[in-house]
Amino acid sequence: MEGENGVKLHGMWASTYSKRVELALRLKGVPYEYIEEDLSNKSQQLLEYNPVHKKVPVLVHNGKPIVESYVILEYIDERAKVRFWASYIQQQATKSQPQNFIKTKSNGQEDVSI
């Protein structure tokens, strides 16, 4: 994911906190760009996105940072629930749409009501 759009994860290979966020993103099927951080030489982006604690993980979604692994996990889970229900409602609407709007008259002609 390039630019401000999409999901980026600033992490470190040995951080269990980063790994738990990576796992959640994979389980939920969220595509993301992983950015490995050197904690002995922190990137300007990491310092900008997490100026208080200056640590990983930091999830950046559409240019907005989310810090602390538990907060990130809650955010990922909530977004997954929203996607699930949006998909479910769309599927239900698509299934019922032809039945609700197209009725066949006794003379064989279709009547479309909007």
C-alpha positions as CSV (number, residue, x, y, z in Angstrom):
1,M,0.0,0.0,0.0
2,E,1.6,3.2,-1.1
3,G,1.1,6.8,0.1
4,E,-1.2,7.8,2.9
5,N,-3.9,5.2,2.0
6,G,-3.9,1.7,3.3
7,V,-2.5,0.0,6.3
8,K,1.1,0.2,7.5
9,L,2.6,-1.6,10.5
10,H,5.8,-0.3,12.1
11,G,7.2,-3.1,14.1
12,M,10.3,-5.0,15.1
13,W,11.1,-8.7,14.5
14,A,11.7,-9.5,18.1
15,S,8.7,-7.7,19.6
16,T,6.0,-10.0,20.7
17,Y,3.6,-6.9,20.7
18,S,4.4,-6.4,17.0
19,K,4.0,-10.1,16.3
20,R,0.5,-10.2,17.9
21,V,-0.6,-7.3,15.7
22,E,0.8,-9.0,12.6
23,L,-1.0,-12.2,13.4
24,A,-4.3,-10.3,13.9
25,L,-3.9,-8.5,10.6
26,R,-3.3,-11.8,8.8
27,L,-6.1,-13.7,10.5
28,K,-8.6,-10.9,9.6
29,G,-7.3,-10.8,6.0
30,V,-6.2,-7.2,6.2
31,P,-3.5,-6.3,3.6
32,Y,-0.7,-4.2,5.1
33,E,2.8,-3.0,4.5
34,Y,5.3,-4.0,7.2
35,I,8.0,-1.5,8.1
36,E,10.8,-2.9,10.2
37,E,12.1,-0.5,12.9
38,D,15.6,-0.4,14.3
39,L,14.9,0.6,17.9
40,S,18.5,1.7,18.5
41,N,18.1,4.2,15.6
42,K,14.3,5.0,15.5
43,S,12.9,6.3,12.2
44,Q,11.5,9.8,11.9
45,Q,8.1,8.3,11.1
46,L,8.0,6.2,14.3
47,L,8.9,9.3,16.4
48,E,6.2,11.3,14.5
49,Y,3.5,8.6,14.9
50,N,4.3,7.8,18.5
51,P,6.0,10.8,20.0
52,V,5.1,10.0,23.7
53,H,6.4,6.4,24.0
54,K,8.5,6.2,20.9
55,K,8.0,2.4,20.6
56,V,6.4,-0.3,18.4
57,P,4.0,-1.4,17.3
58,V,2.3,1.5,15.5
59,L,-0.4,0.8,13.0
60,V,-1.0,3.6,10.5
61,H,-4.4,3.5,8.7
62,N,-5.0,6.1,6.0
63,G,-2.3,8.3,7.5
64,K,-3.7,8.1,11.1
65,P,-1.5,6.3,13.7
66,I,-2.8,3.9,16.3
67,V,-0.4,2.9,19.1
68,E,-0.3,0.2,21.8
69,S,-0.9,-3.3,20.8
70,Y,-4.2,-3.9,22.6
71,V,-5.7,-0.7,21.2
72,I,-4.6,-1.8,17.7
73,L,-6.1,-5.2,18.2
74,E,-9.4,-3.7,19.3
75,Y,-9.3,-1.4,16.2
76,I,-8.6,-4.3,13.8
77,D,-11.4,-6.4,15.4
78,E,-14.0,-3.6,15.2
79,R,-13.2,-2.9,11.6
80,A,-13.5,-6.6,10.8
81,K,-16.9,-6.7,12.4
82,V,-18.0,-3.7,10.4
83,R,-16.8,-5.3,7.1
84,F,-18.6,-8.6,8.0
85,W,-21.9,-6.9,8.7
86,A,-21.7,-4.7,5.6
87,S,-21.0,-7.7,3.5
88,Y,-23.8,-9.7,5.1
89,I,-26.3,-6.9,4.6
90,Q,-25.3,-6.5,0.9
91,Q,-25.7,-10.2,0.3
92,Q,-29.1,-10.2,1.9
93,A,-30.2,-7.2,-0.1
94,T,-28.9,-8.7,-3.3
95,K,-30.7,-12.0,-2.6
96,S,-34.1,-10.4,-1.9
97,Q,-33.9,-7.6,-4.4
98,P,-35.2,-9.4,-7.5
99,Q,-38.1,-11.0,-5.5
100,N,-39.2,-7.7,-3.9
101,F,-39.1,-5.5,-7.0
102,I,-40.2,-7.8,-9.9
103,K,-43.5,-9.5,-9.8
104,T,-45.2,-11.5,-12.6
105,K,-48.8,-10.6,-13.3
106,S,-51.4,-13.3,-14.1
107,N,-51.1,-12.4,-17.8
108,G,-47.4,-13.3,-17.8
109,Q,-46.0,-9.8,-17.9
110,E,-43.5,-8.6,-15.4
111,D,-44.3,-5.6,-13.2
112,V,-41.4,-3.7,-11.8
113,S,-42.1,-1.6,-8.7
114,I,-39.5,0.7,-7.2
